[in-house]
């Protein structure tokens, strides 16, 4: 059984959603959705692939604009969001959280970000494979090389484009 508001899977016999707190004690027949609706439900412009938190479809141009206007501060917000979305999309429980990616990137003066971008290519491929899409075996190298030469924002754009494809 799933929450009628956020799509979170509810524990057996649970009355309230552990994620959003919504009362789900409505009659059993009104709570059950088809399996297809449970696996892919649209919430406010995002798609839930059976996870508690949906993957967001973000405007790449807007993310670039906000990163430029805020002198790079929004780039860290974007990095956080991408790391969280990639973790959910790939189903990799060992992947670092978005907060950890941002923190380690700042502490190591961007060196950890290079490592994360390389691993992000692997996560993108894992997410694409899980959805029956073709892999890009060079994605990890492309993201890393772009970042090393000072074009990390291009890597962000490429990753976000792949995440946007996953939500379609």
C-alpha positions as CSV (number, residue, x, y, z in Angstrom):
1,X,0.0,0.0,0.0
2,X,1.3,3.5,-0.9
3,X,0.7,7.0,0.5
4,X,-2.0,8.9,-1.4
5,X,0.0,12.1,-1.1
6,X,3.7,11.4,-1.6
7,X,3.8,7.8,-2.9
8,X,5.8,6.4,0.0
9,X,5.3,2.7,0.6
10,X,3.4,2.3,3.9
11,X,4.1,-0.4,6.5
12,X,1.5,-3.1,6.7
13,X,-1.5,-1.7,8.6
14,X,0.1,1.7,8.9
15,X,-2.4,4.6,9.3
16,X,0.0,7.5,8.8
17,X,2.7,7.9,6.2
18,X,6.2,7.8,7.8
19,X,7.4,10.3,5.1
20,X,4.8,13.1,5.0
21,X,2.5,12.2,7.9
22,X,-0.7,12.0,5.8
23,X,-3.6,10.1,7.3
24,X,-4.1,7.1,4.9
25,X,-6.9,5.4,6.9
26,X,-9.4,5.8,4.0
27,X,-11.3,2.6,2.9
28,X,-9.0,-0.1,1.4
29,X,-10.6,0.1,-2.0
30,X,-9.8,3.8,-2.4
31,X,-6.2,3.4,-1.3
32,X,-5.2,0.8,-3.8
33,X,-3.7,1.9,-7.1
34,X,-2.7,-0.2,-10.0
35,X,0.9,-1.4,-10.0
36,X,1.7,0.8,-13.0
37,X,0.4,3.9,-11.2
38,X,2.5,3.0,-8.1
39,X,5.7,2.6,-10.1
40,X,5.4,5.9,-12.1
41,X,3.2,8.6,-10.5
42,X,3.7,12.2,-11.4
43,X,3.9,14.7,-8.6
44,X,4.3,18.4,-9.3
45,X,6.5,18.0,-12.4
46,X,8.5,15.1,-11.0
47,X,8.3,11.4,-11.6
48,X,8.3,8.8,-8.8
49,X,9.9,5.5,-10.0
50,X,8.7,3.6,-7.0
51,X,10.9,5.5,-4.6
52,X,9.8,7.6,-1.7
53,X,11.3,10.8,-3.2
54,X,10.9,11.4,-6.9
55,X,13.6,12.4,-9.3
56,X,13.2,16.0,-10.4
57,X,13.2,17.2,-14.0
58,X,15.2,20.4,-13.9
59,X,15.8,23.1,-16.4
60,X,19.4,23.0,-17.3
61,X,19.4,26.6,-18.6
62,X,17.9,27.9,-15.3
63,X,20.4,26.0,-13.2
64,X,23.3,27.5,-15.2
65,X,21.7,31.0,-14.9
66,X,21.3,30.6,-11.2
67,X,24.8,29.3,-10.8
68,X,26.2,32.4,-12.7
69,X,24.0,34.9,-10.8
70,X,24.9,33.5,-7.4
71,X,28.7,33.4,-8.3
72,X,28.7,29.6,-8.1
73,X,26.8,29.1,-4.9
74,X,23.8,27.6,-6.7
75,X,26.2,25.1,-8.4
76,X,26.6,23.5,-5.0
77,X,22.9,23.3,-4.5
78,X,22.6,21.7,-8.0
79,X,25.4,19.3,-7.2
80,X,23.6,18.3,-4.0
81,X,20.3,17.7,-5.9
82,X,22.0,15.7,-8.7
83,X,23.8,13.5,-6.1
84,X,20.5,12.8,-4.4
85,X,18.7,12.1,-7.6
86,X,21.5,9.8,-8.9
87,X,21.5,7.9,-5.7
88,X,17.8,7.3,-6.0
89,X,17.8,6.6,-9.7
90,X,20.7,4.1,-9.6
91,X,19.5,2.4,-6.4
92,X,23.1,2.5,-5.1
93,X,22.8,2.3,-1.3
94,X,26.5,2.8,-1.0
95,X,26.6,6.1,-2.9
96,X,27.3,9.2,-0.8
97,X,24.5,11.6,0.1
98,X,24.3,14.9,-1.6
99,X,25.4,16.7,1.6
100,X,28.5,14.5,1.8
101,X,29.4,15.2,-1.9
102,X,29.1,18.9,-1.4
103,X,31.0,18.9,1.9
104,X,33.9,16.8,0.6
105,X,34.0,18.8,-2.6
106,X,34.5,22.0,-0.6
107,X,36.9,20.5,1.9
108,X,39.1,19.0,-0.8
109,X,39.0,22.2,-3.0
110,X,37.1,20.3,-5.7
111,X,39.2,17.2,-5.9
112,X,36.5,15.0,-4.5
113,X,34.1,16.5,-7.0
114,X,36.3,15.0,-9.8
115,X,36.0,11.6,-8.2
116,X,32.3,12.0,-7.7
117,X,31.8,13.0,-11.4
118,X,33.6,9.9,-12.5
119,X,31.4,7.7,-10.2
120,X,28.3,9.7,-11.4
121,X,29.0,8.3,-14.9
122,X,28.8,4.8,-13.4
123,X,25.6,5.7,-11.6
124,X,24.0,7.1,-14.7
125,X,24.8,3.9,-16.6
126,X,23.4,1.8,-13.7
127,X,20.1,3.8,-13.8
128,X,19.9,3.6,-17.6
129,X,20.5,-0.2,-17.5
130,X,17.8,-0.6,-14.8
131,X,15.3,1.2,-17.1
132,X,16.4,-0.8,-20.3
133,X,18.2,2.2,-21.9
134,X,21.5,2.0,-23.7
135,X,24.6,2.7,-21.6
136,X,27.3,5.3,-22.5
137,X,30.6,3.6,-21.6
138,X,32.6,6.8,-21.9
139,X,30.4,9.0,-19.7
140,X,32.6,8.7,-16.6
141,X,35.7,9.7,-18.5
142,X,33.9,12.6,-20.2
143,X,32.6,14.0,-16.9
144,X,36.0,13.7,-15.3
145,X,38.0,15.2,-18.1
146,X,35.6,18.2,-18.5
147,X,35.9,18.9,-14.8
148,X,39.7,18.6,-14.8
149,X,39.9,21.2,-17.6
150,X,37.6,23.6,-15.7
151,X,34.3,22.7,-17.3
152,X,32.6,21.0,-14.4
153,X,29.4,22.9,-15.2
154,X,29.3,21.1,-18.6
155,X,29.5,17.8,-16.7
156,X,26.7,18.9,-14.5
157,X,24.6,19.8,-17.6
158,X,25.3,16.4,-19.2
159,X,24.4,14.5,-15.9
160,X,21.2,16.6,-15.5
161,X,20.3,15.9,-19.1
162,X,20.6,12.1,-18.4
163,X,18.5,12.5,-15.2
164,X,15.9,14.4,-17.2
165,X,15.7,11.6,-19.7
166,X,15.1,9.1,-16.9
167,X,12.1,11.1,-15.7
168,X,10.5,11.1,-19.2
